Amino acid sequence: MRKSERLSNLMIYLNDKNFFNLKEIMNQYQISRSTALRDIQSLEEIGMPIYSQVGRNGFYGILPNRLLSPIVFSVDELYALYFAMLTLSDYQTTPFHLCTKALKQKFEMCLSDEKISSLNKMEAILNMGVIKHFNESHCLRDVLNFAIEGKVCEVKYKKDNGSRSYFVQFFDISSSFGQWYSTAYNFKTERPQVFRCDKIVSVKECSQYEPKAVSEFKKAAELIYKDKDAVNFNVEVTQKGVDKFHKENYPSMKLIINEDRYYINGFYNAGEEKFIANYFISYGKQVLSITPAALRDTIKNVIEDLNLHYNAIDSNP
């Protein structure tokens, strides 16, 4: 391993440590004592806050008030991180306290004028944005912290014209089309529930229930979301339908490929019929067959309602 590679790896290795000794570094990288000393000196020179404690049981320490240890990235790695960061600017809210403009300036400080010019040209050409959503999720950071800490909390949630309280434990946060969603275990219903994060009014810790292990929640969707009276469905789609499935699907669905035929298998609970119907209506002519017949009939009814709606628009210009 070259010295530059070893130093980069060493910074990552030491990043979460408060103390280390010379022998530990020698064994980790199979290097001599003198080489290990030179590597540590090199880390100090580039800004890693290392100090030494002399004596029989001497050791090296890393100051606790440090920022993240400097890590050397290649130019391509910096470009990839830069454009990944830009996708966050399309969200009205993120779970991080950040300013995209300030981050961009920090990235540019690491690059030469030539590389910055190249980066600006790429930014004008590459479009890595998501669908913008203007709903703010004020409690997103709190939801993330409670999920990380595995704590039970009381959530006040916008419901109709008022709000409603839920006692939950968050275990999953996701985004879709610019909107943030969080899944939590509802202790009253004893089942998972999905919350739109922009509708969460407040989150506070609750001691009424004992938190559960996250492993209990990370089960197959069929085990945690499916009711006893759920309806199974099987929808055959075209290859273009497969592309749409990969762009948007839900935990209750999975894609089955049988030779040259493609099927979306899944289930829906009582009250979710129209949601599933609208989902498959968006596939248009990419749907080839639908079972059960009840789902097919629901789709037809929704389409008929839409037809009546647009006929009414035509008659009232």
C-alpha positions, 0 to 999 in steps of 0.5 A: 500500500502506497503512503498516500493510500495508507494515510487516507485509510489511517484517517478513516481508521482513527476517526472514531477513536479517542486513543490509540498506540503505536503498536496498534498502527504497526500491526494494522498496516504491517509497518515498522515503528519508524514508518508509523511515527512518520505517518502520525507526524504526517497526519498532524501536519495536515491538521488531525489534532493528535497529541501524545502522552509520554511514559511507560503506558504512553499513548496517542490521543485525539482531541474530542472537540475536533471536526471530522478528520480530513479525508482525501478524495479523488476529483471524481469522488468530489464531483460525485459527492457534490452532485449528490449534495445538490439533490438535497436542494430540491427538498423544502426540508431535510433532516440535516441542518445545512446550507447548500450554498455554504457547502458548495463554497466548501467544496470549491475551496478544495478545488483549483479554478480549472476544476471549479470551472469544469464543475460549473459546466457539469452543473449546467448540463447534469440535472439530478433534481427530484420533484420539488415539494413545498411542504415543510417538515418541521419535525423531520430532524426530531423524527430522525433522532427518535428513530436513531435512539430507539425511543417511544414518542408522542406525535401530534398529527394533523387530521382533518381540521384538527390534530390527533395524538399517536404513541409510536416508535419510528423506525424508517424514514423515506422520501418519494417525489420530494415528500418525506414519510416516516413509518412507526410502530403504533403501540395502541393498534400494535401495527406499523403506520406511515406518517407524512412528515409535513403533517407532524405538528410536534414530537416529544418523548413518552415513557408510557410504553417500553421501546421495542428492538428495531429488529422486530420492525424490520420484517417482510412487509407481508408480516407487518402490514398485511391484515387477516382479510387482505386481498392478494392481487396479481397484475401482468405488465409489459416491459415498459410497465416494469420500468414504471414499477422500478420508479414507483412501488410500495412495500406490499408489492414485488415484481415476479419475472417468469421467462418473458412475462412480468407480474406485480404481486401484492396485497391490499387491506380493506379501505385501500382498494381505490389507492391500488386502483389509482396506482395501476390506472397510472400504468395505462395500457402497460397492464395486460391482465388483473386478478382478482376481478374485484380489483379490475372492477374497482379500476373500471369504476374509478375510470368511469367516475373520471369520465363523468367528471371530464364530461361535466367539465366539457358541458360547463366551459 
